[in-house]
Amino acid sequence: MLREIRPAIVLLLVLTAITGLAYPLAMTAIAGAIFPSQAKGSLIEKDGKVIGSALIGQEFKDDKYFHSRLSATLAPDPNDSTKTVSSPYNAANSGGSNLGTTSKALADRLKEDVDKLKAENPNAAVPVDLVTTSASGLDPDISPEAAQFQVPRVAKARNLPDEQVRQIVAANTQGRMIGLLGEPRVNVLVLNLALDRAAAK
């Protein structure tokens, strides 16, 4: 019986060492050498401190900043563990709202958000990604149209010319991956940092 069990145990140990130890360590080392920023989580620093990741959205409420796409992520209510509360961009609990097209709560929320944005910029159509949440609730990007829509508010709050803010948006707009995949996008955290740098000059 030991003759039959021994090869199985040896094979288990060898495969565990290869696939559970050697392979992950090798891939981590290769990723760190070829893509150092991405391997560390695409972290963004300001004044030597990590302030976020280019992969996870953040909530910006101040008028002088571009606002991110809405997030429907939740977290346990600190006062009642049987309930949840809104916790935008909660990476520990990513997900959408699961509200369907016939949901009255969704329709009411959309109408309220659209009305608010139309009051902010009455001369432009409201981009859909400014009033809808992403499937993950963590989307760090908005469309170039969503960024351009916010230019008048941001420029006014910072006392900057609209054209200067539009140029900052254009400079921070990423195209399709290899010219084919995805859609043009603007990373909100990166854009807001560029805006802070421009305003400091």
C-alpha atoms as a printed R data frame, in Angstrom:
    type eleno elety resid chain resno       x      y       z
1   ATOM     1    CA   MET     A     1   0.000  0.000   0.000
2   ATOM     2    CA   LEU     A     2   2.872  2.382   0.791
3   ATOM     3    CA   ARG     A     3   4.213  1.804  -2.732
4   ATOM     4    CA   GLU     A     4   0.953  3.204  -4.169
5   ATOM     5    CA   ILE     A     5   0.630  6.147  -1.741
6   ATOM     6    CA   ARG     A     6   4.274  7.299  -1.845
7   ATOM     7    CA   PRO     A     7   4.267  8.451  -5.537
8   ATOM     8    CA   ALA     A     8   1.035 10.359  -4.940
9   ATOM     9    CA   ILE     A     9   2.499 12.176  -1.893
10  ATOM    10    CA   VAL     A    10   5.745 12.973  -3.751
11  ATOM    11    CA   LEU     A    11   3.785 14.288  -6.760
12  ATOM    12    CA   LEU     A    12   1.588 16.406  -4.472
13  ATOM    13    CA   LEU     A    13   4.641 17.959  -2.786
14  ATOM    14    CA   VAL     A    14   6.457 18.577  -6.101
15  ATOM    15    CA   LEU     A    15   3.414 20.180  -7.766
16  ATOM    16    CA   THR     A    16   2.701 22.252  -4.639
17  ATOM    17    CA   ALA     A    17   6.290 23.542  -4.691
18  ATOM    18    CA   ILE     A    18   6.118 24.334  -8.420
19  ATOM    19    CA   THR     A    19   2.609 25.793  -8.754
20  ATOM    20    CA   GLY     A    20   2.163 27.143  -5.242
21  ATOM    21    CA   LEU     A    21   5.598 28.591  -4.591
22  ATOM    22    CA   ALA     A    22   8.022 28.710  -7.529
23  ATOM    23    CA   TYR     A    23   5.554 29.894 -10.197
24  ATOM    24    CA   PRO     A    24   3.926 32.701  -8.123
25  ATOM    25    CA   LEU     A    25   7.340 33.967  -6.982
26  ATOM    26    CA   ALA     A    26   8.691 33.913 -10.546
27  ATOM    27    CA   MET     A    27   5.640 35.749 -11.924
28  ATOM    28    CA   THR     A    28   5.823 38.344  -9.148
29  ATOM    29    CA   ALA     A    29   9.526 38.944  -9.854
30  ATOM    30    CA   ILE     A    30   8.969 39.197 -13.638
31  ATOM    31    CA   ALA     A    31   5.986 41.537 -13.206
32  ATOM    32    CA   GLY     A    32   7.987 43.711 -10.798
33  ATOM    33    CA   ALA     A    33  10.848 43.963 -13.286
34  ATOM    34    CA   ILE     A    34   8.777 44.592 -16.436
35  ATOM    35    CA   PHE     A    35   5.798 46.509 -15.003
36  ATOM    36    CA   PRO     A    36   6.952 47.913 -11.626
37  ATOM    37    CA   SER     A    37   4.128 50.431 -11.184
38  ATOM    38    CA   GLN     A    38   1.352 48.029 -12.157
39  ATOM    39    CA   ALA     A    39   2.815 45.225 -10.023
40  ATOM    40    CA   LYS     A    40   2.562 47.505  -6.989
41  ATOM    41    CA   GLY     A    41  -1.089 48.360  -7.638
42  ATOM    42    CA   SER     A    42  -0.678 51.437  -9.909
43  ATOM    43    CA   LEU     A    43  -0.360 53.585  -6.786
44  ATOM    44    CA   ILE     A    44  -0.334 57.368  -7.151
45  ATOM    45    CA   GLU     A    45   1.746 59.478  -4.800
46  ATOM    46    CA   LYS     A    46   1.659 63.160  -3.923
47  ATOM    47    CA   ASP     A    47   4.374 64.750  -1.786
48  ATOM    48    CA   GLY     A    48   5.755 61.295  -1.009
49  ATOM    49    CA   LYS     A    49   2.433 59.905   0.263
50  ATOM    50    CA   VAL     A    50   0.185 57.381  -1.469
51  ATOM    51    CA   ILE     A    51  -3.138 59.109  -2.194
52  ATOM    52    CA   GLY     A    52  -4.811 56.453  -4.305
53  ATOM    53    CA   SER     A    53  -4.575 54.032  -7.182
54  ATOM    54    CA   ALA     A    54  -5.111 54.682 -10.865
55  ATOM    55    CA   LEU     A    55  -7.293 51.552 -10.838
56  ATOM    56    CA   ILE     A    56  -9.831 52.545  -8.158
57  ATOM    57    CA   GLY     A    57 -12.085 55.585  -8.283
58  ATOM    58    CA   GLN     A    58 -12.396 58.166  -5.534
59  ATOM    59    CA   GLU     A    59 -15.177 60.501  -4.508
60  ATOM    60    CA   PHE     A    60 -14.636 64.198  -5.230
61  ATOM    61    CA   LYS     A    61 -17.362 66.582  -4.039
62  ATOM    62    CA   ASP     A    62 -15.689 69.997  -4.170
63  ATOM    63    CA   ASP     A    63 -16.670 72.130  -7.189
64  ATOM    64    CA   LYS     A    64 -13.008 72.796  -7.966
65  ATOM    65    CA   TYR     A    65 -12.474 69.119  -8.798
66  ATOM    66    CA   PHE     A    66 -13.791 66.924 -11.574
67  ATOM    67    CA   HIS     A    67 -16.299 64.457 -10.165
68  ATOM    68    CA   SER     A    68 -15.988 60.732 -10.675
69  ATOM    69    CA   ARG     A    69 -18.576 58.339 -11.966
70  ATOM    70    CA   LEU     A    70 -21.191 57.419  -9.359
71  ATOM    71    CA   SER     A    71 -20.532 54.408  -7.154
72  ATOM    72    CA   ALA     A    72 -23.170 52.128  -5.627
73  ATOM    73    CA   THR     A    73 -20.865 50.157  -3.320
74  ATOM    74    CA   LEU     A    74 -21.985 49.476   0.246
75  ATOM    75    CA   ALA     A    75 -20.472 48.734   3.653
76  ATOM    76    CA   PRO     A    76 -21.906 47.367   6.911
77  ATOM    77    CA   ASP     A    77 -23.723 49.981   8.978
78  ATOM    78    CA   PRO     A    78 -21.494 50.718  12.003
79  ATOM    79    CA   ASN     A    79 -24.637 51.189  14.127
80  ATOM    80    CA   ASP     A    80 -26.480 48.059  12.956
81  ATOM    81    CA   SER     A    81 -24.553 45.142  11.438
82  ATOM    82    CA   THR     A    82 -27.727 43.754   9.841
83  ATOM    83    CA   LYS     A    83 -27.917 46.804   7.546
84  ATOM    84    CA   THR     A    84 -25.680 48.422   4.964
85  ATOM    85    CA   VAL     A    85 -24.873 52.037   4.183
86  ATOM    86    CA   SER     A    86 -23.532 53.755   1.097
87  ATOM    87    CA   SER     A    87 -19.740 53.593   0.905
88  ATOM    88    CA   PRO     A    88 -18.589 54.944  -2.486
89  ATOM    89    CA   TYR     A    89 -15.613 53.188  -4.109
90  ATOM    90    CA   ASN     A    90 -15.430 50.546  -1.376
91  ATOM    91    CA   ALA     A    91 -12.936 48.112  -2.901
92  ATOM    92    CA   ALA     A    92 -13.767 45.506  -0.250
93  ATOM    93    CA   ASN     A    93 -17.339 45.242  -1.541
94  ATOM    94    CA   SER     A    94 -17.396 46.125  -5.230
95  ATOM    95    CA   GLY     A    95 -20.616 45.781  -7.185
96  ATOM    96    CA   GLY     A    96 -23.456 47.641  -8.825
97  ATOM    97    CA   SER     A    97 -26.808 48.656  -7.396
98  ATOM    98    CA   ASN     A    98 -28.717 45.836  -9.136
99  ATOM    99    CA   LEU     A    99 -31.586 48.266  -9.778
100 ATOM   100    CA   GLY     A   100 -33.355 47.401 -13.047
101 ATOM   101    CA   THR     A   101 -34.796 49.644 -15.740
102 ATOM   102    CA   THR     A   102 -38.274 49.442 -14.159
103 ATOM   103    CA   SER     A   103 -37.054 50.524 -10.710
104 ATOM   104    CA   LYS     A   104 -38.794 53.668  -9.461
105 ATOM   105    CA   ALA     A   105 -35.908 54.359  -7.065
106 ATOM   106    CA   LEU     A   106 -33.475 54.315  -9.997
107 ATOM   107    CA   ALA     A   107 -35.722 56.514 -12.161
108 ATOM   108    CA   ASP     A   108 -36.151 59.058  -9.339
109 ATOM   109    CA   ARG     A   109 -32.413 59.127  -8.639
110 ATOM   110    CA   LEU     A   110 -31.595 59.548 -12.345
111 ATOM   111    CA   LYS     A   111 -34.066 62.413 -12.736
112 ATOM   112    CA   GLU     A   112 -32.681 64.191  -9.669
113 ATOM   113    CA   ASP     A   113 -29.077 63.802 -10.875
114 ATOM   114    CA   VAL     A   114 -29.876 64.900 -14.442
115 ATOM   115    CA   ASP     A   115 -31.752 67.989 -13.181
116 ATOM   116    CA   LYS     A   116 -28.819 68.907 -10.927
117 ATOM   117    CA   LEU     A   117 -26.299 68.532 -13.756
118 ATOM   118    CA   LYS     A   118 -28.489 70.488 -16.205
119 ATOM   119    CA   ALA     A   119 -28.563 73.354 -13.711
120 ATOM   120    CA   GLU     A   120 -24.758 73.181 -13.558
121 ATOM   121    CA   ASN     A   121 -24.318 73.282 -17.344
122 ATOM   122    CA   PRO     A   122 -27.611 74.051 -19.111
123 ATOM   123    CA   ASN     A   123 -26.064 74.387 -22.595
124 ATOM   124    CA   ALA     A   124 -24.755 70.812 -22.865
125 ATOM   125    CA   ALA     A   125 -26.291 67.359 -22.973
126 ATOM   126    CA   VAL     A   126 -25.657 65.355 -19.790
127 ATOM   127    CA   PRO     A   127 -23.238 62.460 -20.508
128 ATOM   128    CA   VAL     A   128 -24.712 59.139 -19.443
129 ATOM   129    CA   ASP     A   129 -21.693 58.111 -17.353
130 ATOM   130    CA   LEU     A   130 -22.225 61.070 -15.002
131 ATOM   131    CA   VAL     A   131 -25.607 59.712 -13.895
132 ATOM   132    CA   THR     A   132 -25.064 55.943 -14.043
133 ATOM   133    CA   THR     A   133 -22.930 53.708 -11.855
134 ATOM   134    CA   SER     A   134 -20.421 51.208 -13.165
135 ATOM   135    CA   ALA     A   135 -20.874 47.479 -12.646
136 ATOM   136    CA   SER     A   136 -17.989 47.360 -10.164
137 ATOM   137    CA   GLY     A   137 -18.619 50.689  -8.430
138 ATOM   138    CA   LEU     A   138 -14.864 51.305  -8.604
139 ATOM   139    CA   ASP     A   139 -14.451 52.811 -12.093
140 ATOM   140    CA   PRO     A   140 -11.619 55.387 -11.938
141 ATOM   141    CA   ASP     A   141 -12.358 56.805 -15.396
142 ATOM   142    CA   ILE     A   142 -14.981 58.977 -17.034
143 ATOM   143    CA   SER     A   143 -15.528 59.679 -20.705
144 ATOM   144    CA   PRO     A   144 -13.898 62.749 -22.291
145 ATOM   145    CA   GLU     A   145 -17.435 64.090 -22.790
146 ATOM   146    CA   ALA     A   146 -18.140 63.775 -19.049
147 ATOM   147    CA   ALA     A   147 -14.929 65.647 -18.269
148 ATOM   148    CA   GLN     A   148 -15.648 68.398 -20.823
149 ATOM   149    CA   PHE     A   149 -19.170 68.756 -19.395
150 ATOM   150    CA   GLN     A   150 -17.675 69.644 -15.994
151 ATOM   151    CA   VAL     A   151 -15.179 72.204 -17.344
152 ATOM   152    CA   PRO     A   152 -17.347 75.336 -16.762
153 ATOM   153    CA   ARG     A   153 -17.961 74.440 -13.092
154 ATOM   154    CA   VAL     A   154 -14.316 73.582 -12.397
155 ATOM   155    CA   ALA     A   155 -12.979 76.637 -14.260
156 ATOM   156    CA   LYS     A   156 -15.349 78.949 -12.389
157 ATOM   157    CA   ALA     A   157 -14.487 77.435  -8.980
158 ATOM   158    CA   ARG     A   158 -10.757 77.811  -9.682
159 ATOM   159    CA   ASN     A   159 -11.019 81.172 -11.442
160 ATOM   160    CA   LEU     A   160  -9.279 79.746 -14.513
161 ATOM   161    CA   PRO     A   161 -10.144 80.262 -18.198
162 ATOM   162    CA   ASP     A   162 -12.361 77.499 -19.619
163 ATOM   163    CA   GLU     A   163  -9.881 76.931 -22.446
164 ATOM   164    CA   GLN     A   164  -7.010 76.247 -20.047
165 ATOM   165    CA   VAL     A   165  -9.065 73.641 -18.187
166 ATOM   166    CA   ARG     A   166 -10.147 72.072 -21.512
167 ATOM   167    CA   GLN     A   167  -6.486 71.765 -22.500
168 ATOM   168    CA   ILE     A   168  -5.718 69.988 -19.215
169 ATOM   169    CA   VAL     A   169  -8.577 67.564 -19.920
170 ATOM   170    CA   ALA     A   170  -7.289 66.947 -23.454
171 ATOM   171    CA   ALA     A   171  -3.726 66.376 -22.185
172 ATOM   172    CA   ASN     A   172  -5.027 63.750 -19.715
173 ATOM   173    CA   THR     A   173  -7.336 61.910 -22.124
174 ATOM   174    CA   GLN     A   174  -6.219 58.373 -22.928
175 ATOM   175    CA   GLY     A   175  -7.126 56.850 -26.288
176 ATOM   176    CA   ARG     A   176  -8.180 53.320 -27.118
177 ATOM   177    CA   MET     A   177  -5.712 50.609 -26.129
178 ATOM   178    CA   ILE     A   178  -3.465 49.916 -29.143
179 ATOM   179    CA   GLY     A   179  -5.874 52.115 -31.088
180 ATOM   180    CA   LEU     A   180  -8.621 49.458 -31.137
181 ATOM   181    CA   LEU     A   181  -9.791 48.285 -27.714
182 ATOM   182    CA   GLY     A   182 -12.057 50.145 -25.323
183 ATOM   183    CA   GLU     A   183 -13.121 53.768 -25.441
184 ATOM   184    CA   PRO     A   184 -11.242 57.032 -24.853
185 ATOM   185    CA   ARG     A   185 -11.193 57.816 -21.136
186 ATOM   186    CA   VAL     A   186  -9.985 60.247 -18.494
187 ATOM   187    CA   ASN     A   187  -8.672 59.069 -15.125
188 ATOM   188    CA   VAL     A   188 -10.315 61.441 -12.635
189 ATOM   189    CA   LEU     A   189  -7.626 61.278  -9.926
190 ATOM   190    CA   VAL     A   190  -4.824 61.883 -12.445
191 ATOM   191    CA   LEU     A   191  -6.815 64.748 -14.018
192 ATOM   192    CA   ASN     A   192  -7.449 66.416 -10.643
193 ATOM   193    CA   LEU     A   193  -3.761 66.163  -9.718
194 ATOM   194    CA   ALA     A   194  -2.822 67.765 -13.056
195 ATOM   195    CA   LEU     A   195  -5.348 70.499 -12.348
196 ATOM   196    CA   ASP     A   196  -3.836 71.136  -8.899
197 ATOM   197    CA   ARG     A   197  -0.366 71.400 -10.443
198 ATOM   198    CA   ALA     A   198  -1.574 73.848 -13.095
199 ATOM   199    CA   ALA     A   199  -3.389 75.996 -10.518
200 ATOM   200    CA   ALA     A   200  -0.267 76.114  -8.318
201 ATOM   201    CA   LYS     A   201   1.842 77.690 -11.085
